Amino acid sequence: MATLEDALAEANRNNRVCPQPSKWQQLYELLPARQRIGNGWQPALPLILAAWWDTPDLLKIARLQEHLNWAAAHGALDAVYAFLCTLPEREWHHLGE
């Protein structure tokens, strides 16, 4: 059974920031109980599409952590952790890229 610490360690390995956009969207779709609230979503959407280019790495890291916390709080951490572990290094965005 995965822990939040396991997921965070996997997400931070090798100076990782977040999955590449298409993979981040796939991860987001694994999160249960997503819901539209006003003009936004809970949890917040991944920072992809136009937001990808306009968002600094530290904010991407924070958003991914938000998604991992959501998975932990909603019983989906095992699936999300397994997904992260299957991503090859080229499917991750790294600091300084």
ChimeraX commands (.cxc) that place a marker at each C-alpha (Angstrom):
marker #1 position 0.00,0.00,0.00 radius 0.5
marker #1 position 1.50,3.31,-1.10 radius 0.5
marker #1 position 1.90,6.23,1.26 radius 0.5
marker #1 position 1.80,9.91,0.45 radius 0.5
marker #1 position 5.53,10.01,1.23 radius 0.5
marker #1 position 6.14,7.26,-1.38 radius 0.5
marker #1 position 4.23,9.22,-4.01 radius 0.5
marker #1 position 6.00,12.48,-3.20 radius 0.5
marker #1 position 9.39,10.77,-3.32 radius 0.5
marker #1 position 8.60,9.29,-6.74 radius 0.5
marker #1 position 7.38,12.67,-8.01 radius 0.5
marker #1 position 10.55,14.40,-6.78 radius 0.5
marker #1 position 13.11,11.81,-7.94 radius 0.5
marker #1 position 15.77,13.02,-10.43 radius 0.5
marker #1 position 14.75,16.71,-10.16 radius 0.5
marker #1 position 11.28,15.98,-11.49 radius 0.5
marker #1 position 8.71,18.77,-11.58 radius 0.5
marker #1 position 5.59,17.03,-12.90 radius 0.5
marker #1 position 4.54,14.61,-15.62 radius 0.5
marker #1 position 4.52,15.91,-19.19 radius 0.5
marker #1 position 1.12,17.43,-20.09 radius 0.5
marker #1 position -0.64,14.41,-21.63 radius 0.5
marker #1 position 0.49,12.17,-18.77 radius 0.5
marker #1 position -0.49,14.75,-16.17 radius 0.5
marker #1 position -3.98,14.82,-17.67 radius 0.5
marker #1 position -4.12,11.01,-17.40 radius 0.5
marker #1 position -3.08,11.24,-13.75 radius 0.5
marker #1 position -5.76,13.87,-13.12 radius 0.5
marker #1 position -8.39,11.57,-14.56 radius 0.5
marker #1 position -7.45,8.98,-11.92 radius 0.5
marker #1 position -8.50,11.38,-9.14 radius 0.5
marker #1 position -11.95,10.55,-7.79 radius 0.5
marker #1 position -14.62,13.04,-6.79 radius 0.5
marker #1 position -13.41,15.78,-9.15 radius 0.5
marker #1 position -16.05,18.47,-9.34 radius 0.5
marker #1 position -16.72,21.76,-11.00 radius 0.5
marker #1 position -17.01,24.63,-8.52 radius 0.5
marker #1 position -17.94,27.98,-10.02 radius 0.5
marker #1 position -15.53,28.68,-12.86 radius 0.5
marker #1 position -12.94,26.18,-11.61 radius 0.5
marker #1 position -12.43,22.61,-10.53 radius 0.5
marker #1 position -11.67,20.85,-7.30 radius 0.5
marker #1 position -8.99,19.71,-7.26 radius 0.5
marker #1 position -7.57,22.36,-9.57 radius 0.5
marker #1 position -6.81,21.29,-13.13 radius 0.5
marker #1 position -3.28,20.29,-14.12 radius 0.5
marker #1 position -1.19,23.17,-15.42 radius 0.5
marker #1 position -1.18,22.12,-19.05 radius 0.5
marker #1 position -2.11,23.68,-22.41 radius 0.5
marker #1 position -1.52,27.46,-22.28 radius 0.5
marker #1 position -0.82,27.31,-18.53 radius 0.5
marker #1 position 2.14,24.99,-19.19 radius 0.5
marker #1 position 4.20,27.78,-20.73 radius 0.5
marker #1 position 3.15,30.52,-18.30 radius 0.5
marker #1 position 3.60,28.65,-15.02 radius 0.5
marker #1 position 6.91,28.44,-13.15 radius 0.5
marker #1 position 8.20,25.04,-12.10 radius 0.5
marker #1 position 7.59,25.66,-8.39 radius 0.5
marker #1 position 3.88,26.22,-9.02 radius 0.5
marker #1 position 3.73,23.04,-11.12 radius 0.5
marker #1 position 5.36,21.14,-8.25 radius 0.5
marker #1 position 2.79,22.56,-5.82 radius 0.5
marker #1 position -0.12,21.63,-8.10 radius 0.5
marker #1 position 1.14,18.06,-8.50 radius 0.5
marker #1 position 1.47,17.83,-4.70 radius 0.5
marker #1 position -2.12,19.04,-4.43 radius 0.5
marker #1 position -3.17,16.20,-6.74 radius 0.5
marker #1 position -1.22,13.64,-4.71 radius 0.5
marker #1 position -2.81,14.93,-1.49 radius 0.5
marker #1 position -6.23,14.67,-3.12 radius 0.5
marker #1 position -5.52,11.09,-4.18 radius 0.5
marker #1 position -4.46,10.23,-0.63 radius 0.5
marker #1 position -7.55,11.84,0.89 radius 0.5
marker #1 position -9.91,10.11,-1.55 radius 0.5
marker #1 position -8.58,6.57,-1.56 radius 0.5
marker #1 position -6.83,6.71,-4.94 radius 0.5
marker #1 position -3.20,6.90,-3.88 radius 0.5
marker #1 position -2.34,3.31,-4.83 radius 0.5
marker #1 position -3.56,3.82,-8.40 radius 0.5
marker #1 position -1.87,7.22,-8.73 radius 0.5
marker #1 position 1.40,5.93,-7.27 radius 0.5
marker #1 position 1.37,2.93,-9.62 radius 0.5
marker #1 position 0.79,5.29,-12.54 radius 0.5
marker #1 position 3.70,7.52,-11.52 radius 0.5
marker #1 position 5.99,4.50,-11.21 radius 0.5
marker #1 position 5.21,3.41,-14.78 radius 0.5
marker #1 position 6.20,6.73,-16.35 radius 0.5
marker #1 position 9.57,6.60,-18.10 radius 0.5
marker #1 position 11.90,9.49,-17.34 radius 0.5
marker #1 position 11.15,11.12,-20.71 radius 0.5
marker #1 position 7.50,11.52,-19.65 radius 0.5
marker #1 position 8.54,13.83,-16.81 radius 0.5
marker #1 position 9.34,17.53,-16.90 radius 0.5
marker #1 position 12.50,18.29,-14.90 radius 0.5
marker #1 position 13.84,21.39,-13.21 radius 0.5
marker #1 position 15.74,23.55,-15.69 radius 0.5
marker #1 position 14.10,22.13,-18.82 radius 0.5
marker link #1:1,2 radius 0.2
marker link #1:2,3 radius 0.2
marker link #1:3,4 radius 0.2
marker link #1:4,5 radius 0.2
marker link #1:5,6 radius 0.2
marker link #1:6,7 radius 0.2
marker link #1:7,8 radius 0.2
marker link #1:8,9 radius 0.2
marker link #1:9,10 radius 0.2
marker link #1:10,11 radius 0.2
marker link #1:11,12 radius 0.2
marker link #1:12,13 radius 0.2
marker link #1:13,14 radius 0.2
marker link #1:14,15 radius 0.2
marker link #1:15,16 radius 0.2
marker link #1:16,17 radius 0.2
marker link #1:17,18 radius 0.2
marker link #1:18,19 radius 0.2
marker link #1:19,20 radius 0.2
marker link #1:20,21 radius 0.2
marker link #1:21,22 radius 0.2
marker link #1:22,23 radius 0.2
marker link #1:23,24 radius 0.2
marker link #1:24,25 radius 0.2
marker link #1:25,26 radius 0.2
marker link #1:26,27 radius 0.2
marker link #1:27,28 radius 0.2
marker link #1:28,29 radius 0.2
marker link #1:29,30 radius 0.2
marker link #1:30,31 radius 0.2
marker link #1:31,32 radius 0.2
marker link #1:32,33 radius 0.2
marker link #1:33,34 radius 0.2
marker link #1:34,35 radius 0.2
marker link #1:35,36 radius 0.2
marker link #1:36,37 radius 0.2
marker link #1:37,38 radius 0.2
marker link #1:38,39 radius 0.2
marker link #1:39,40 radius 0.2
marker link #1:40,41 radius 0.2
marker link #1:41,42 radius 0.2
marker link #1:42,43 radius 0.2
marker link #1:43,44 radius 0.2
marker link #1:44,45 radius 0.2
marker link #1:45,46 radius 0.2
marker link #1:46,47 radius 0.2
marker link #1:47,48 radius 0.2
marker link #1:48,49 radius 0.2
marker link #1:49,50 radius 0.2
marker link #1:50,51 radius 0.2
marker link #1:51,52 radius 0.2
marker link #1:52,53 radius 0.2
marker link #1:53,54 radius 0.2
marker link #1:54,55 radius 0.2
marker link #1:55,56 radius 0.2
marker link #1:56,57 radius 0.2
marker link #1:57,58 radius 0.2
marker link #1:58,59 radius 0.2
marker link #1:59,60 radius 0.2
marker link #1:60,61 radius 0.2
marker link #1:61,62 radius 0.2
marker link #1:62,63 radius 0.2
marker link #1:63,64 radius 0.2
marker link #1:64,65 radius 0.2
marker link #1:65,66 radius 0.2
marker link #1:66,67 radius 0.2
marker link #1:67,68 radius 0.2
marker link #1:68,69 radius 0.2
marker link #1:69,70 radius 0.2
marker link #1:70,71 radius 0.2
marker link #1:71,72 radius 0.2
marker link #1:72,73 radius 0.2
marker link #1:73,74 radius 0.2
marker link #1:74,75 radius 0.2
marker link #1:75,76 radius 0.2
marker link #1:76,77 radius 0.2
marker link #1:77,78 radius 0.2
marker link #1:78,79 radius 0.2
marker link #1:79,80 radius 0.2
marker link #1:80,81 radius 0.2
marker link #1:81,82 radius 0.2
marker link #1:82,83 radius 0.2
marker link #1:83,84 radius 0.2
marker link #1:84,85 radius 0.2
marker link #1:85,86 radius 0.2
marker link #1:86,87 radius 0.2
marker link #1:87,88 radius 0.2
marker link #1:88,89 radius 0.2
marker link #1:89,90 radius 0.2
marker link #1:90,91 radius 0.2
marker link #1:91,92 radius 0.2
marker link #1:92,93 radius 0.2
marker link #1:93,94 radius 0.2
marker link #1:94,95 radius 0.2
marker link #1:95,96 radius 0.2
marker link #1:96,97 radius 0.2
view
